[in-house]
Each structure stands twice: as structure tokens, then as C-alpha cells.
Amino acid sequence: VQLQASGGGVVQPGGSLRLSCAASGFTLYDHAIGWFRRVPGKEPEGVSCIDTGDDIIYYADSVKGRFTISGDNAKNTVYLQMISLKPEDTALYYCAIPCRPATANATGVLELDYDYWGQGTLVTVSS
């Protein structure tokens, strides 16, 4: 299993970025993929999770309305479109499996008990 995250960069507040997560070694349709982010000195945060097979999506409250997760089963790739970025969105973003969007929607928390994750891509929001 490999997860290759990309698309990070430096943007001004209010800007946009699209992160990509290219997956290999498994079929996207059969496994939900999530994004989480880490900031030094803070607990990691589960941002979003998508199950393309069952069409279930979860967003953390902190990104709801600004981030959109999508999956391309043909490319085995998941995307995280981020708009209206804020300085507090600055973090290292990782894609990981598995995640449980239905459970996260029920509890309001995306558990971070992942088996696999990629190397991360850095998003910096600064003026």
C-alpha cells in the first residue's frame, strides 16, 4: 500500500489549494480514505474522509463549507479542494486509510487509527 500526497504550498489567507492523494496497492472503491493534518505541538486533527463505494463523506467542523473531498476511482486518487484558507489551516496534511466516515458523522469525531499514511504535504497560509 502506498499513498502519495501532493499539492501543498504557500498561499495567502483566502486563497485556495487542491491536494491530491494517489493511492496504489488497493482499490479506492473498496476503502475509505481520509485526510488528517498535524501542527507541531498540537494534536493531529482528522479533516475529512470519503467512502466512494458507499458515497459517504465526513468533514470536521473546522473545515466544513471550505474543504471538499472527492475521489476518482479510475485514477485511484482522492482530492481535497480547499478554499477560503485561513492561517490556522497551516499544517502538514496526510492522506491515510482506513477511515470511517459514517462513524465520524455519527460521533462528530474522525478517529485517527490509520494503518497506512503517506509522507504528507505542507500547506502554509500566510500573508
SULVENSUL-V296180 format. One record per residue. N is the residue number from 1. SS is DSSP state (2 for helix, 1 for strand, 0 for the rest). PSI is psi in degrees with one decimal (* if undefined). NEAR is the number of other ideal C-beta (glycine too) atoms within 12 Angstrom. Layout:
<<N	SS	PSI	NEAR> <N	SS	PSI	NEAR>>
This chain:
<<1	0	130.1	22> <2	1	140.8	18> <3	1	118.7	37> <4	1	105.6	25> <5	1	143.9	35> <6	1	171.5	25> <7	0	-3.3	27> <8	0	168.6	31> <9	1	-168.1	21> <10	1	125.9	18> <11	1	159.3	26> <12	0	157.6	18> <13	0	137.1	19> <14	0	-10.0	17> <15	0	-177.2	23> <16	0	153.6	23> <17	1	153.7	33> <18	1	119.5	28> <19	1	146.9	43> <20	1	148.4	30> <21	1	105.3	45> <22	1	123.0	26> <23	1	144.8	36> <24	1	155.0	18> <25	0	-4.8	17> <26	0	167.7	19> <27	0	125.7	19> <28	2	-37.7	31> <29	2	-28.9	21> <30	2	-6.1	18> <31	0	131.8	34> <32	0	139.0	40> <33	1	139.9	53> <34	1	163.7	47> <35	1	134.3	54> <36	1	163.2	41> <37	1	151.7	40> <38	1	136.2	24> <39	0	131.1	23> <40	0	130.4	11> <41	0	-2.2	7> <42	0	158.6	13> <43	0	141.3	13> <44	0	150.6	26> <45	1	127.7	28> <46	1	120.6	40> <47	1	-49.5	44> <48	1	161.3	44> <49	1	139.5	41> <50	1	135.8	43> <51	1	100.1	30> <52	0	-25.2	28> <53	0	-42.3	18> <54	0	0.9	18> <55	0	53.2	15> <56	1	135.0	24> <57	1	143.1	32> <58	1	142.3	34> <59	1	139.4	30> <60	0	150.3	32> <61	0	-31.8	18> <62	0	-18.1	24> <63	0	-4.3	34> <64	0	132.7	17> <65	0	-13.7	13> <66	0	-30.7	27> <67	1	144.4	35> <68	1	124.0	25> <69	1	142.4	40> <70	1	160.7	24> <71	1	142.8	37> <72	1	99.8	19> <73	0	-32.9	21> <74	0	-35.7	10> <75	0	-4.8	19> <76	0	43.5	28> <77	1	140.3	29> <78	1	142.6	44> <79	1	151.2	31> <80	1	102.4	42> <81	1	124.2	23> <82	1	124.5	37> <83	0	170.1	20> <84	0	46.2	22> <85	0	145.5	33> <86	0	156.9	24> <87	2	-33.0	19> <88	2	-6.0	19> <89	2	-7.6	37> <90	0	123.2	28> <91	1	170.0	34> <92	1	121.9	27> <93	1	132.3	46> <94	1	145.9	37> <95	1	149.6	47> <96	1	157.8	38> <97	1	155.9	36> <98	0	168.4	30> <99	0	165.8	41> <100	0	85.9	29> <101	2	-34.2	35> <102	2	-43.3	20> <103	2	-41.3	21> <104	2	-40.5	30> <105	2	-33.0	25> <106	2	-36.5	13> <107	2	-20.5	14> <108	0	6.4	15> <109	0	132.1	23> <110	0	109.2	38> <111	0	143.6	24> <112	0	41.7	26> <113	0	64.4	19> <114	0	151.1	26> <115	0	-33.9	17> <116	1	143.4	25> <117	1	158.6	32> <118	0	-166.1	33> <119	0	-11.4	19> <120	0	150.5	26> <121	1	134.9	31> <122	1	127.6	26> <123	1	124.1	37> <124	1	121.5	25> <125	1	109.5	29> <126	0	145.8	18> <127	0	*	13>>
